Amino acid sequence: MTPPIAPTSELSEADKATRRASSYVRTVVVPVQETLHLPADPAARRRLMAQRRV
């Protein structure tokens, strides 16, 4: 016989803490504008700017 899915007894505080820690919680991601540091080398700067345009 298959055991019941739901626990038959009340969860202990340790079990509740473990469940809270392991449960999926949706977090809000706040986008951050990254500052673009251009390389000093002119060729590297052109490559970087060409990649950013794509």
N, CA, C and O of each residue as an XYZ file, in Angstrom:
216
protein
N       0.836     -1.178      0.000
C       0.000      0.000      0.000
C       0.889      1.252      0.000
O       1.931      1.281      0.654
N       0.472      2.262     -0.725
C       1.243      3.498     -0.824
C       1.018      4.356      0.415
O      -0.123      4.553      0.832
N       2.099      4.871      1.009
C       1.917      5.740      2.176
C       1.255      7.057      1.765
O       1.360      7.467      0.609
N       0.590      7.708      2.685
C      -0.073      8.968      2.345
C       0.948     10.047      1.967
O       2.063     10.078      2.488
N       0.544     10.919      1.060
C       1.440     11.982      0.611
C       1.558     13.062      1.678
O       2.659     13.523      1.978
N       0.444     13.461      2.244
C       0.454     14.511      3.263
C       0.876     13.906      4.598
O       0.493     12.778      4.908
N       1.658     14.635      5.392
C       2.034     14.104      6.708
C       0.805     14.004      7.612
O      -0.058     14.882      7.626
N       0.756     12.916      8.355
C      -0.403     12.711      9.231
C      -0.277     13.500     10.521
O      -1.282     13.781     11.175
N       0.955     13.867     10.900
C       1.145     14.643     12.121
C       1.571     16.065     11.766
O       1.984     16.345     10.641
N       1.462     16.945     12.741
C       1.855     18.343     12.542
C       3.371     18.431     12.345
O       4.126     17.701     12.988
N       3.810     19.315     11.467
C       5.241     19.476     11.226
C       5.902     20.172     12.411
O       5.328     21.066     13.034
N       7.129     19.734     12.701
C       7.880     20.398     13.764
C       8.438     21.719     13.232
O       8.404     21.971     12.027
N       8.945     22.551     14.125
C       9.506     23.841     13.708
C      10.711     23.640     12.794
O      10.910     24.404     11.850
N      11.512     22.619     13.071
C      12.670     22.334     12.218
C      12.214     21.924     10.817
O      12.803     22.344      9.821
N      11.161     21.100     10.744
C      10.633     20.694      9.443
C      10.060     21.888      8.686
O      10.238     21.999      7.473
N       9.375     22.777      9.396
C       8.817     23.971      8.752
C       9.927     24.869      8.220
O       9.820     25.410      7.119
N      10.997     25.028      9.005
C      12.122     25.853      8.567
C      12.800     25.238      7.349
O      13.186     25.950      6.422
N      12.946     23.918      7.353
C      13.550     23.233      6.214
C      12.683     23.386      4.978
O      13.199     23.612      3.883
N      11.394     23.268      5.138
C      10.478     23.406      4.007
C      10.511     24.825      3.444
O      10.491     25.016      2.228
N      10.561     25.826      4.340
C      10.640     27.220      3.881
C      11.943     27.474      3.139
O      11.956     28.163      2.119
N      13.038     26.919      3.647
C      14.346     27.145      3.025
C      14.460     26.448      1.673
O      15.140     26.944      0.775
N      13.802     25.307      1.525
C      13.947     24.545      0.287
C      12.850     24.836     -0.723
O      12.926     24.358     -1.855
N      11.839     25.600     -0.352
C      10.750     25.856     -1.281
C      11.147     26.926     -2.293
O      12.000     27.774     -2.028
N      10.517     26.865     -3.436
C      10.798     27.819     -4.506
C      10.141     29.147     -4.175
O       8.945     29.216     -3.894
N      10.941     30.192     -4.214
C      10.418     31.530     -3.973
C      10.795     32.385     -5.170
O      11.968     32.488     -5.528
N       9.799     32.993     -5.783
C      10.072     33.850     -6.935
C      10.678     35.160     -6.459
O      10.119     35.840     -5.599
N      11.808     35.501     -7.019
C      12.469     36.743     -6.645
C      12.383     37.723     -7.805
O      12.388     37.323     -8.969
N      12.306     38.977     -7.489
C      12.227     40.017     -8.500
C      13.644     40.447     -8.855
O      14.441     40.793     -7.982
N      13.940     40.421    -10.127
C      15.258     40.824    -10.593
C      15.187     42.286    -11.002
O      14.371     42.671    -11.840
N      16.043     43.089    -10.405
C      16.091     44.511    -10.728
C      17.223     44.728    -11.720
O      18.388     44.507    -11.387
N      16.895     45.159    -12.939
C      17.965     45.373    -13.909
C      18.851     46.543    -13.506
O      18.377     47.570    -13.020
N      20.132     46.362    -13.719
C      21.107     47.391    -13.370
C      21.809     47.819    -14.652
O      22.285     46.985    -15.423
N      21.865     49.098    -14.864
C      22.569     49.608    -16.041
C      24.066     49.513    -15.789
O      24.607     50.190    -14.915
N      24.715     48.676    -16.556
C      26.155     48.516    -16.385
C      26.870     49.642    -17.124
O      26.492     50.010    -18.236
N      27.881     50.168    -16.506
C      28.667     51.197    -17.178
C      29.617     50.516    -18.142
O      30.228     49.498    -17.818
N      29.734     51.079    -19.313
C      30.581     50.508    -20.344
C      31.958     51.151    -20.262
O      32.104     52.358    -20.453
N      32.962     50.336    -19.978
C      34.336     50.826    -19.921
C      34.995     50.484    -21.251
O      35.234     49.318    -21.566
N      35.277     51.510    -22.009
C      35.891     51.286    -23.313
C      37.378     50.995    -23.154
O      38.055     51.632    -22.347
N      37.890     50.031    -23.926
C      39.319     49.736    -23.876
C      40.130     50.903    -24.438
O      39.635     51.690    -25.245
N      41.359     50.996    -24.004
C      42.238     52.069    -24.480
C      42.704     51.806    -25.905
O      42.958     52.743    -26.662
N      42.818     50.533    -26.271
C      43.286     50.173    -27.605
C      42.203     50.505    -28.635
O      41.072     50.043    -28.487
N      42.514     51.295    -29.680
C      41.487     51.678    -30.662
C      40.861     50.484    -31.384
O      39.659     50.490    -31.648
N      41.653     49.464    -31.708
C      41.105     48.295    -32.403
C      40.142     47.537    -31.492
O      39.085     47.090    -31.939
N      40.500     47.394    -30.231
C      39.623     46.707    -29.277
C      38.351     47.519    -29.052
O      37.270     46.952    -28.891
N      38.480     48.840    -29.040
C      37.305     49.702    -28.866
C      36.346     49.543    -30.047
O      35.132     49.471    -29.856
N      36.892     49.488    -31.274
C      36.038     49.307    -32.458
C      35.329     47.961    -32.418
O      34.145     47.873    -32.743
N      36.058     46.892    -32.014
C      35.428     45.566    -31.925
C      34.298     45.569    -30.907
O      33.232     45.008    -31.158
N      34.526     46.194    -29.766
C      33.508     46.229    -28.723
C      32.279     46.997    -29.195
O      31.152     46.551    -28.980
N      32.481     48.135    -29.828
C      31.352     48.923    -30.300
C      30.601     48.192    -31.409
O      29.378     48.305    -31.502
N      31.321     47.439    -32.258
C      30.666     46.655    -33.304
C      29.819     45.548    -32.692
O      28.735     45.256    -33.197
N      30.289     44.927    -31.619
C      29.514     43.882    -30.945
C      28.272     44.463    -30.292
O      27.221     43.821    -30.283
N      28.376     45.665    -29.748
C      27.241     46.282    -29.060
C      26.140     46.681    -30.040
O      24.971     46.742    -29.659
N      26.498     46.955    -31.303
C      25.510     47.366    -32.304
C      24.654     46.203    -32.770
O      23.530     46.413    -33.227
N      25.155     44.990    -32.666
C      24.446     43.816    -33.199
C      23.211     43.506    -32.423
O      22.504     42.551    -32.743
